[in-house]
Amino acid sequence: MADFTRFTGPGRYKIAKKSSTGVLHIDYRDTETLRRLLTPNGKIQSRKRTGLSAFEQRMASEAIKRARYMALMPYTSATV
């Protein structure tokens, strides 16, 4: 049997920030933080890998897709 390590823990990503009104927000312009959520091939990592909640994962994927559309992040892994 292989030993499986847990993906969550001290290395869990904290990408959602609360605004002054208490609303969670993930900024699509923060490309360095969003880049950590991508695999080396440029795919969006799963919730199991990132340790995000379902709500945060949806916000993160939306922000990554928006950053790609605005040409802040690449679609392919050629420049990741």
N, CA, C and O atoms as a printed pandas DataFrame, in Angstrom:
     atom_number atom_name residue_name chain_id  residue_number  x_coord  y_coord  z_coord
0              1         N          MET        A               1    0.838   -1.187    0.000
1              2        CA          MET        A               1    0.000    0.000    0.000
2              3         C          MET        A               1    0.882    1.249    0.000
3              4         O          MET        A               1    1.908    1.300    0.678
4              5         N          ALA        A               2    0.480    2.214   -0.741
5              6        CA          ALA        A               2    1.218    3.465   -0.779
6              7         C          ALA        A               2    0.753    4.375    0.349
7              8         O          ALA        A               2   -0.411    4.354    0.749
8              9         N          ASP        A               3    1.675    5.162    0.845
9             10        CA          ASP        A               3    1.323    6.145    1.861
10            11         C          ASP        A               3    0.823    7.401    1.163
11            12         O          ASP        A               3    1.508    7.966    0.310
12            13         N          PHE        A               4   -0.360    7.823    1.528
13            14        CA          PHE        A               4   -0.922    9.032    0.953
14            15         C          PHE        A               4   -0.786   10.162    1.953
15            16         O          PHE        A               4   -1.084    9.996    3.135
16            17         N          THR        A               5   -0.343   11.289    1.485
17            18        CA          THR        A               5   -0.229   12.458    2.349
18            19         C          THR        A               5   -1.456   13.328    2.169
19            20         O          THR        A               5   -2.074   13.347    1.105
20            21         N          ARG        A               6   -1.793   14.036    3.211
21            22        CA          ARG        A               6   -2.939   14.942    3.148
22            23         C          ARG        A               6   -2.529   16.204    2.416
23            24         O          ARG        A               6   -1.408   16.689    2.566
24            25         N          PHE        A               7   -3.445   16.729    1.627
25            26        CA          PHE        A               7   -3.145   17.933    0.874
26            27         C          PHE        A               7   -3.407   19.185    1.691
27            28         O          PHE        A               7   -2.813   20.230    1.425
28            29         N          THR        A               8   -4.282   19.101    2.677
29            30        CA          THR        A               8   -4.573   20.269    3.493
30            31         C          THR        A               8   -3.610   20.307    4.660
31            32         O          THR        A               8   -2.865   19.355    4.890
32            33         N          GLY        A               9   -3.624   21.377    5.380
33            34        CA          GLY        A               9   -2.736   21.503    6.524
34            35         C          GLY        A               9   -2.100   22.875    6.553
35            36         O          GLY        A               9   -2.717   23.855    6.135
36            37         N          PRO        A              10   -0.872   22.957    7.042
37            38        CA          PRO        A              10   -0.258   24.272    7.175
38            39         C          PRO        A              10    0.000   24.969    5.850
39            40         O          PRO        A              10    0.101   26.195    5.814
40            41         N          GLY        A              11    0.108   24.215    4.755
41            42        CA          GLY        A              11    0.352   24.811    3.454
42            43         C          GLY        A              11   -0.912   25.200    2.715
43            44         O          GLY        A              11   -0.866   25.475    1.516
44            45         N          ARG        A              12   -2.041   25.229    3.411
45            46        CA          ARG        A              12   -3.314   25.536    2.762
46            47         C          ARG        A              12   -3.303   26.960    2.219
47            48         O          ARG        A              12   -2.811   27.880    2.872
48            49         N          TYR        A              13   -3.843   27.129    1.032
49            50        CA          TYR        A              13   -3.852   28.439    0.391
50            51         C          TYR        A              13   -4.883   29.348    1.034
51            52         O          TYR        A              13   -6.014   28.939    1.299
52            53         N          LYS        A              14   -4.485   30.569    1.276
53            54        CA          LYS        A              14   -5.388   31.596    1.786
54            55         C          LYS        A              14   -5.490   32.668    0.709
55            56         O          LYS        A              14   -4.742   33.646    0.718
56            57         N          ILE        A              15   -6.409   32.478   -0.204
57            58        CA          ILE        A              15   -6.498   33.415   -1.319
58            59         C          ILE        A              15   -7.709   34.316   -1.217
59            60         O          ILE        A              15   -7.728   35.390   -1.817
60            61         N          ALA        A              16   -8.724   33.903   -0.468
61            62        CA          ALA        A              16   -9.928   34.717   -0.348
62            63         C          ALA        A              16   -9.711   35.745    0.751
63            64         O          ALA        A              16   -9.347   35.398    1.875
64            65         N          LYS        A              17   -9.934   36.994    0.426
65            66        CA          LYS        A              17   -9.758   38.075    1.392
66            67         C          LYS        A              17  -11.105   38.701    1.688
67            68         O          LYS        A              17  -11.931   38.879    0.794
68            69         N          LYS        A              18  -11.317   39.030    2.944
69            70        CA          LYS        A              18  -12.562   39.695    3.311
70            71         C          LYS        A              18  -12.400   41.197    3.137
71            72         O          LYS        A              18  -11.386   41.778    3.524
72            73         N          SER        A              19  -13.394   41.799    2.561
73            74        CA          SER        A              19  -13.378   43.249    2.424
74            75         C          SER        A              19  -13.877   43.869    3.724
75            76         O          SER        A              19  -14.191   43.154    4.676
76            77         N          SER        A              20  -13.947   45.168    3.764
77            78        CA          SER        A              20  -14.399   45.855    4.970
78            79         C          SER        A              20  -15.863   45.553    5.278
79            80         O          SER        A              20  -16.297   45.678    6.423
80            81         N          THR        A              21  -16.624   45.156    4.258
81            82        CA          THR        A              21  -18.032   44.806    4.480
82            83         C          THR        A              21  -18.204   43.350    4.900
83            84         O          THR        A              21  -19.317   42.924    5.209
84            85         N          GLY        A              22  -17.107   42.577    4.915
85            86        CA          GLY        A              22  -17.180   41.185    5.329
86            87         C          GLY        A              22  -17.448   40.210    4.210
87            88         O          GLY        A              22  -17.719   39.037    4.464
88            89         N          VAL        A              23  -17.377   40.678    2.956
89            90        CA          VAL        A              23  -17.645   39.829    1.805
90            91         C          VAL        A              23  -16.318   39.230    1.326
91            92         O          VAL        A              23  -15.321   39.941    1.205
92            93         N          LEU        A              24  -16.310   37.922    1.054
93            94        CA          LEU        A              24  -15.116   37.285    0.525
94            95         C          LEU        A              24  -14.901   37.702   -0.922
95            96         O          LEU        A              24  -15.851   37.834   -1.693
96            97         N          HIS        A              25  -13.628   37.909   -1.281
97            98        CA          HIS        A              25  -13.314   38.351   -2.628
98            99         C          HIS        A              25  -11.962   37.782   -3.037
99           100         O          HIS        A              25  -11.012   37.798   -2.254
100          101         N          ILE        A              26  -11.880   37.282   -4.258
101          102        CA          ILE        A              26  -10.617   36.850   -4.845
102          103         C          ILE        A              26  -10.365   37.748   -6.041
103          104         O          ILE        A              26  -11.180   37.812   -6.962
104          105         N          ASP        A              27   -9.233   38.442   -6.026
105          106        CA          ASP        A              27   -8.945   39.429   -7.061
106          107         C          ASP        A              27   -8.294   38.763   -8.267
107          108         O          ASP        A              27   -7.305   38.045   -8.121
108          109         N          TYR        A              28   -8.836   38.994   -9.445
109          110        CA          TYR        A              28   -8.287   38.400  -10.653
110          111         C          TYR        A              28   -6.985   39.064  -11.063
111          112         O          TYR        A              28   -6.247   38.507  -11.875
112          113         N          ARG        A              29   -6.682   40.235  -10.526
113          114        CA          ARG        A              29   -5.444   40.935  -10.872
114          115         C          ARG        A              29   -4.247   40.438  -10.075
115          116         O          ARG        A              29   -3.106   40.760  -10.408
116          117         N          ASP        A              30   -4.494   39.654   -9.022
117          118        CA          ASP        A              30   -3.414   39.098   -8.205
118          119         C          ASP        A              30   -2.940   37.796   -8.847
119          120         O          ASP        A              30   -3.265   36.708   -8.370
120          121         N          THR        A              31   -2.177   37.910   -9.921
121          122        CA          THR        A              31   -1.820   36.742  -10.713
122          123         C          THR        A              31   -0.817   35.835  -10.014
123          124         O          THR        A              31   -0.818   34.630  -10.265
124          125         N          GLU        A              32    0.029   36.364   -9.156
125          126        CA          GLU        A              32    1.008   35.518   -8.463
126          127         C          GLU        A              32    0.307   34.540   -7.526
127          128         O          GLU        A              32    0.712   33.381   -7.427
128          129         N          THR        A              33   -0.723   34.986   -6.850
129          130        CA          THR        A              33   -1.479   34.098   -5.972
130          131         C          THR        A              33   -2.281   33.091   -6.782
131          132         O          THR        A              33   -2.341   31.914   -6.427
132          133         N          LEU        A              34   -2.895   33.543   -7.864
133          134        CA          LEU        A              34   -3.684   32.642   -8.694
134          135         C          LEU        A              34   -2.810   31.623   -9.415
135          136         O          LEU        A              34   -3.262   30.515   -9.703
136          137         N          ARG        A              35   -1.569   31.985   -9.708
137          138        CA          ARG        A              35   -0.661   31.082  -10.408
138          139         C          ARG        A              35   -0.325   29.854   -9.559
139          140         O          ARG        A              35   -0.015   28.789  -10.091
140          141         N          ARG        A              36   -0.391   30.015   -8.229
141          142        CA          ARG        A              36   -0.126   28.876   -7.341
142          143         C          ARG        A              36   -1.239   27.837   -7.404
143          144         O          ARG        A              36   -1.039   26.695   -6.989
144          145         N          LEU        A              37   -2.395   28.211   -7.909
145          146        CA          LEU        A              37   -3.523   27.293   -8.008
146          147         C          LEU        A              37   -3.526   26.514   -9.318
147          148         O          LEU        A              37   -4.440   25.729   -9.568
148          149         N          LEU        A              38   -2.507   26.724  -10.159
149          150        CA          LEU        A              38   -2.418   26.037  -11.434
150          151         C          LEU        A              38   -1.378   24.926  -11.365
151          152         O          LEU        A              38   -0.406   25.013  -10.614
152          153         N          THR        A              39   -1.595   23.883  -12.159
153          154        CA          THR        A              39   -0.597   22.832  -12.296
154          155         C          THR        A              39    0.505   23.339  -13.225
155          156         O          THR        A              39    0.333   24.370  -13.874
156          157         N          PRO        A              40    1.630   22.633  -13.298
157          158        CA          PRO        A              40    2.675   23.049  -14.251
158          159         C          PRO        A              40    2.208   23.074  -15.703
159          160         O          PRO        A              40    2.791   23.775  -16.530
160          161         N          ASN        A              41    1.164   22.317  -16.016
161          162        CA          ASN        A              41    0.622   22.333  -17.380
162          163         C          ASN        A              41   -0.389   23.444  -17.605
163          164         O          ASN        A              41   -0.866   23.617  -18.726
164          165         N          GLY        A              42   -0.724   24.196  -16.576
165          166        CA          GLY        A              42   -1.655   25.312  -16.728
166          167         C          GLY        A              42   -3.086   24.990  -16.373
167          168         O          GLY        A              42   -3.964   25.826  -16.584
168          169         N          LYS        A              43   -3.359   23.798  -15.837
169          170        CA          LYS        A              43   -4.724   23.444  -15.443
170          171         C          LYS        A              43   -5.009   23.952  -14.031
171          172         O          LYS        A              43   -4.095   24.130  -13.225
172          173         N          ILE        A              44   -6.265   24.176  -13.752
173          174        CA          ILE        A              44   -6.680   24.594  -12.408
174          175         C          ILE        A              44   -6.675   23.369  -11.499
175          176         O          ILE        A              44   -7.258   22.337  -11.832
176          177         N          GLN        A              45   -6.010   23.492  -10.342
177          178        CA          GLN        A              45   -5.924   22.367   -9.420
178          179         C          GLN        A              45   -7.256   22.123   -8.739
179          180         O          GLN        A              45   -8.102   23.013   -8.656
180          181         N          SER        A              46   -7.427   20.908   -8.255
181          182        CA          SER        A              46   -8.685   20.518   -7.619
182          183         C          SER        A              46   -8.765   21.064   -6.199
183          184         O          SER        A              46   -7.779   21.547   -5.643
184          185         N          ARG        A              47   -9.949   20.975   -5.633
185          186        CA          ARG        A              47  -10.167   21.395   -4.245
186          187         C          ARG        A              47   -9.358   20.554   -3.286
187          188         O          ARG        A              47   -8.896   21.035   -2.251
188          189         N          LYS        A              48   -9.194   19.306   -3.634
189          190        CA          LYS        A              48   -8.433   18.403   -2.772
190          191         C          LYS        A              48   -6.985   18.869   -2.651
191          192         O          LYS        A              48   -6.389   18.773   -1.578
192          193         N          ARG        A              49   -6.426   19.366   -3.729
193          194        CA          ARG        A              49   -5.047   19.846   -3.734
194          195         C          ARG        A              49   -4.913   21.205   -3.054
195          196         O          ARG        A              49   -3.979   21.428   -2.284
196          197         N          THR        A              50   -5.843   22.110   -3.338
197          198        CA          THR        A              50   -5.708   23.472   -2.836
198          199         C          THR        A              50   -6.220   23.630   -1.417
199          200         O          THR        A              50   -5.762   24.508   -0.687
200          201         N          GLY        A              51   -7.174   22.782   -1.013
201          202        CA          GLY        A              51   -7.731   22.893    0.330
202          203         C          GLY        A              51   -8.762   23.994    0.458
203          204         O          GLY        A              51   -9.078   24.415    1.571
204          205         N          LEU        A              52   -9.288   24.465   -0.648
205          206        CA          LEU        A              52  -10.290   25.525   -0.614
206          207         C          LEU        A              52  -11.679   24.925   -0.422
207          208         O          LEU        A              52  -11.914   23.752   -0.713
208          209         N          SER        A              53  -12.585   25.751    0.069
209          210        CA          SER        A              53  -13.975   25.312    0.153
210          211         C          SER        A              53  -14.589   25.383   -1.240
211          212         O          SER        A              53  -13.980   25.924   -2.164
212          213         N          ALA        A              54  -15.779   24.845   -1.390
213          214        CA          ALA        A              54  -16.431   24.839   -2.701
214          215         C          ALA        A              54  -16.690   26.263   -3.183
215          216         O          ALA        A              54  -16.502   26.569   -4.360
216          217         N          PHE        A              55  -17.114   27.117   -2.284
217          218        CA          PHE        A              55  -17.389   28.516   -2.639
218          219         C          PHE        A              55  -16.103   29.220   -3.068
219          220         O          PHE        A              55  -16.095   29.936   -4.069
220          221         N          GLU        A              56  -15.014   29.022   -2.316
221          222        CA          GLU        A              56  -13.740   29.651   -2.653
222          223         C          GLU        A              56  -13.180   29.096   -3.958
223          224         O          GLU        A              56  -12.578   29.835   -4.738
224          225         N          GLN        A              57  -13.373   27.798   -4.202
225          226        CA          GLN        A              57  -12.883   27.189   -5.440
226          227         C          GLN        A              57  -13.609   27.756   -6.652
227          228         O          GLN        A              57  -12.990   27.999   -7.687
228          229         N          ARG        A              58  -14.912   27.966   -6.534
229          230        CA          ARG        A              58  -15.661   28.574   -7.641
230          231         C          ARG        A              58  -15.187   29.999   -7.890
231          232         O          ARG        A              58  -15.042   30.418   -9.039
232          233         N          MET        A              59  -14.945   30.743   -6.817
233          234        CA          MET        A              59  -14.449   32.108   -6.975
234          235         C          MET        A              59  -13.053   32.116   -7.591
235          236         O          MET        A              59  -12.744   32.973   -8.419
236          237         N          ALA        A              60  -12.210   31.168   -7.189
237          238        CA          ALA        A              60  -10.847   31.098   -7.709
238          239         C          ALA        A              60  -10.845   30.743   -9.190
239          240         O          ALA        A              60  -10.109   31.344   -9.973
240          241         N          SER        A              61  -11.668   29.764   -9.578
241          242        CA          SER        A              61  -11.704   29.387  -10.988
242          243         C          SER        A              61  -12.256   30.520  -11.841
243          244         O          SER        A              61  -11.794   30.743  -12.960
244          245         N          GLU        A              62  -13.241   31.234  -11.316
245          246        CA          GLU        A              62  -13.787   32.397  -12.027
246          247         C          GLU        A              62  -12.716   33.478  -12.191
247          248         O          GLU        A              62  -12.613   34.093  -13.253
248          249         N          ALA        A              63  -11.917   33.712  -11.142
249          250        CA          ALA        A              63  -10.857   34.721  -11.201
250          251         C          ALA        A              63   -9.763   34.302  -12.174
251          252         O          ALA        A              63   -9.235   35.145  -12.900
252          253         N          ILE        A              64   -9.412   33.025  -12.206
253          254        CA          ILE        A              64   -8.384   32.542  -13.135
254          255         C          ILE        A              64   -8.871   32.697  -14.570
255          256         O          ILE        A              64   -8.124   33.149  -15.438
256          257         N          LYS        A              65  -10.123   32.322  -14.820
257          258        CA          LYS        A              65  -10.666   32.447  -16.168
258          259         C          LYS        A              65  -10.753   33.915  -16.592
259          260         O          LYS        A              65  -10.506   34.241  -17.753
260          261         N          ARG        A              66  -11.096   34.780  -15.673
261          262        CA          ARG        A              66  -11.159   36.212  -15.984
262          263         C          ARG        A              66   -9.773   36.773  -16.267
263          264         O          ARG        A              66   -9.599   37.585  -17.176
264          265         N          ALA        A              67   -8.774   36.335  -15.477
265          266        CA          ALA        A              67   -7.400   36.793  -15.700
266          267         C          ALA        A              67   -6.862   36.290  -17.030
267          268         O          ALA        A              67   -6.105   36.992  -17.700
268          269         N          ARG        A              68   -7.243   35.088  -17.413
269          270        CA          ARG        A              68   -6.836   34.569  -18.715
270          271         C          ARG        A              68   -7.467   35.374  -19.839
271          272         O          ARG        A              68   -6.807   35.685  -20.830
272          273         N          TYR        A              69   -8.731   35.708  -19.689
273          274        CA          TYR        A              69   -9.430   36.484  -20.712
274          275         C          TYR        A              69   -8.826   37.877  -20.858
275          276         O          TYR        A              69   -8.747   38.412  -21.964
276          277         N          MET        A              70   -8.401   38.462  -19.738
277          278        CA          MET        A              70   -7.809   39.798  -19.760
278          279         C          MET        A              70   -6.326   39.767  -20.116
279          280         O          MET        A              70   -5.660   40.801  -20.083
280          281         N          ALA        A              71   -5.803   38.585  -20.456
281          282        CA          ALA        A              71   -4.408   38.381  -20.875
282          283         C          ALA        A              71   -3.420   38.661  -19.748
283          284         O          ALA        A              71   -2.285   39.063  -20.002
284          285         N          LEU        A              72   -3.848   38.448  -18.503
285          286        CA          LEU        A              72   -2.935   38.572  -17.379
286          287         C          LEU        A              72   -2.255   37.241  -17.069
287          288         O          LEU        A              72   -1.180   37.206  -16.470
288          289         N          MET        A              73   -2.894   36.146  -17.485
289          290        CA          MET        A              73   -2.345   34.811  -17.289
290          291         C          MET        A              73   -2.479   34.044  -18.596
291          292         O          MET        A              73   -3.388   34.308  -19.384
292          293         N          PRO        A              74   -1.567   33.086  -18.831
293          294        CA          PRO        A              74   -1.637   32.344  -20.089
294          295         C          PRO        A              74   -2.651   31.214  -20.025
295          296         O          PRO        A              74   -2.981   30.720  -18.947
296          297         N          TYR        A              75   -3.137   30.816  -21.180
297          298        CA          TYR        A              75   -4.031   29.655  -21.282
298          299         C          TYR        A              75   -3.219   28.363  -21.298
299          300         O          TYR        A              75   -3.669   27.341  -20.780
300          301         N          THR        A              76   -2.028   28.403  -21.889
301          302        CA          THR        A              76   -1.204   27.206  -22.046
302          303         C          THR        A              76   -0.040   27.235  -21.076
303          304         O          THR        A              76    0.194   28.224  -20.381
304          305         N          SER        A              77    0.689   26.116  -21.047
305          306        CA          SER        A              77    1.806   26.004  -20.116
306          307         C          SER        A              77    3.123   26.500  -20.723
307          308         O          SER        A              77    4.171   26.376  -20.090
308          309         N          ALA        A              78    3.088   27.045  -21.911
309          310        CA          ALA        A              78    4.320   27.460  -22.572
310          311         C          ALA        A              78    5.054   28.557  -21.801
311          312         O          ALA        A              78    6.281   28.645  -21.858
312          313         N          THR        A              79    4.307   29.388  -21.086
313          314        CA          THR        A              79    4.940   30.485  -20.351
314          315         C          THR        A              79    4.722   30.409  -18.848
315          316         O          THR        A              79    5.084   31.342  -18.130
316          317         N          VAL        A              80    4.139   29.318  -18.352
317          318        CA          VAL        A              80    3.938   29.171  -16.909
318          319         C          VAL        A              80    5.243   28.778  -16.332
319          320         O          VAL        A              80    5.351   28.588  -15.121
